[in-house]
Amino acid sequence: HRFIVKDMLCARCEQSITDAVKRFDRQAIVEVDRANDLVIVDSIEPRDVIVIAITEEGYTVSKPGRLHVMSDAGAAAVAFPVSI
């Protein structure tokens, strides 16, 4: 599951989100990329449960936009967000 969480300000925020998710699934793998407002969770729990865990900690969660991938023969692929 991938989430945009814009109100993470510090390392304590990262830990708070990780702890919240792990209260629902102790085996979850949580990756927090605060610089890009991104939280990635590998969990057996459904997406809605993870959203509840994060929002109960006081954070705002949104689903990341789809990525549009462009490539040209022989050129590196470039991905950028597309509005939904």
Disulfide bonds with the S-S distance in Angstrom:
none
